[in-house]
Amino acid sequence: MSLEHRSTKGLKRFRRYAASEYLMNTWGLSYTPNTLAKKATIGGGPPMEYAGRIPLYPQDGLDAWASAQISPRVSSTSERAALAA
C-alpha cells in the first residue's frame, strides 16, 4: 500500500452506479453509469481508483470533477458567450 492511499483512508468511495446517483442527487448532473464507463475509457471523466477490477470513485474526486463541469453564474446568454471567448 502506498502512502497516497493511506491519506485517503476512510474516504467514501462509490461504484459506478452509485457514483452516477451521487452526481445527480448532489450536483444535479445526469451522467449514467454507461457514460461514466465511456469516460473511463476515453478520458475526461472523474478520477478513479481500482479495487481489483472494480473502479471506485472517491467522493472528493467526484466533487472536484463535478464542480469543474459547472460554469460560473451568468445573467444572460451573451454573458456566457463572453466568458467562453
C-alpha contacts under 8 A as a table, 3 or more apart, distances in Angstrom:
res1	aa1	res2	aa2	distance
1	M	5	H	6.69
1	M	6	R	7.54
2	S	5	H	5.61
2	S	6	R	6.83
3	L	6	R	5.03
3	L	7	S	6.61
4	E	7	S	5.72
4	E	8	T	7.15
5	H	8	T	5.38
5	H	9	K	6.62
6	R	9	K	5.32
8	T	11	L	5.38
11	L	58	P	6.75
11	L	59	Q	7.03
11	L	60	D	7.96
12	K	58	P	5.95
12	K	59	Q	5.63
13	R	56	L	5.74
13	R	57	Y	5.23
13	R	58	P	4.25
13	R	59	Q	5.74
14	F	17	Y	7.81
14	F	18	A	5.50
14	F	19	A	5.18
14	F	56	L	5.34
14	F	57	Y	4.99
14	F	58	P	6.37
14	F	59	Q	7.18
15	R	18	A	5.43
15	R	19	A	5.93
15	R	54	I	7.55
15	R	55	P	6.38
15	R	56	L	4.98
15	R	57	Y	6.35
16	R	19	A	4.97
16	R	20	S	6.22
16	R	33	P	5.55
16	R	36	L	7.04
16	R	37	A	7.66
16	R	55	P	7.03
16	R	56	L	6.90
16	R	57	Y	7.20
17	Y	20	S	5.17
17	Y	21	E	6.47
17	Y	32	T	7.57
17	Y	33	P	5.22
18	A	21	E	5.01
18	A	22	Y	6.02
19	A	22	Y	4.95
19	A	23	L	6.17
19	A	33	P	7.77
19	A	57	Y	6.61
19	A	62	L	7.71
20	S	23	L	5.28
20	S	24	M	6.42
20	S	30	S	7.31
20	S	31	Y	5.71
20	S	32	T	5.60
20	S	33	P	5.71
20	S	36	L	7.57
21	E	24	M	5.13
21	E	25	N	5.98
22	Y	25	N	5.17
22	Y	26	T	5.64
22	Y	27	W	7.62
23	L	26	T	5.46
23	L	27	W	5.23
23	L	28	G	6.32
23	L	29	L	5.41
23	L	30	S	6.92
23	L	31	Y	7.25
23	L	62	L	7.42
23	L	66	A	7.25
24	M	27	W	5.58
24	M	28	G	4.31
24	M	29	L	4.71
24	M	30	S	5.41
24	M	31	Y	7.46
25	N	28	G	5.81
25	N	29	L	7.93
27	W	66	A	6.92
29	L	66	A	7.61
31	Y	34	N	7.98
31	Y	35	T	5.82
31	Y	36	L	6.50
32	T	35	T	5.09
32	T	36	L	6.36
33	P	36	L	5.07
33	P	37	A	6.14
34	N	37	A	4.95
34	N	38	K	6.19
35	T	38	K	5.01
35	T	39	K	6.14
36	L	39	K	5.03
36	L	40	A	6.05
36	L	45	G	6.48
36	L	46	P	7.94
37	A	40	A	4.98
37	A	41	T	6.46
38	K	41	T	5.10
38	K	42	I	6.25
38	K	43	G	7.95
39	K	42	I	5.15
39	K	43	G	4.94
39	K	44	G	5.67
39	K	45	G	4.82
40	A	43	G	5.46
40	A	44	G	7.42
40	A	45	G	5.97
40	A	46	P	7.89
45	G	65	W	7.54
46	P	57	Y	7.26
46	P	61	G	6.32
46	P	62	L	5.71
46	P	65	W	5.46
46	P	66	A	7.86
47	P	57	Y	6.44
47	P	58	P	7.54
47	P	61	G	5.74
47	P	62	L	7.20
47	P	65	W	7.78
48	M	55	P	6.07
48	M	56	L	5.47
48	M	57	Y	4.74
48	M	58	P	6.79
48	M	61	G	7.82
49	E	55	P	5.77
49	E	56	L	5.12
49	E	57	Y	6.34
49	E	58	P	7.45
50	Y	53	R	6.19
50	Y	54	I	5.46
50	Y	55	P	4.57
50	Y	56	L	5.68
51	A	54	I	5.21
51	A	55	P	6.53
51	A	56	L	7.07
57	Y	61	G	6.88
57	Y	62	L	6.65
58	P	61	G	5.29
58	P	62	L	6.35
59	Q	62	L	5.07
59	Q	63	D	6.14
60	D	63	D	5.08
60	D	64	A	6.16
61	G	64	A	5.17
61	G	65	W	6.02
62	L	65	W	5.14
62	L	66	A	5.90
63	D	66	A	5.17
63	D	67	S	6.01
64	A	67	S	5.19
64	A	68	A	6.33
65	W	68	A	5.17
65	W	69	Q	6.52
66	A	69	Q	5.11
66	A	70	I	6.80
67	S	70	I	5.53
68	A	71	S	7.44
74	V	77	T	7.49
74	V	79	E	6.05
74	V	80	R	6.08
75	S	79	E	6.63
76	S	79	E	5.21
76	S	80	R	6.55
77	T	80	R	4.97
77	T	81	A	6.26
78	S	81	A	4.98
78	S	82	A	6.19
79	E	82	A	5.05
79	E	83	L	6.34
80	R	83	L	5.13
80	R	84	A	6.34
81	A	84	A	5.09
81	A	85	A	6.34
82	A	85	A	5.22
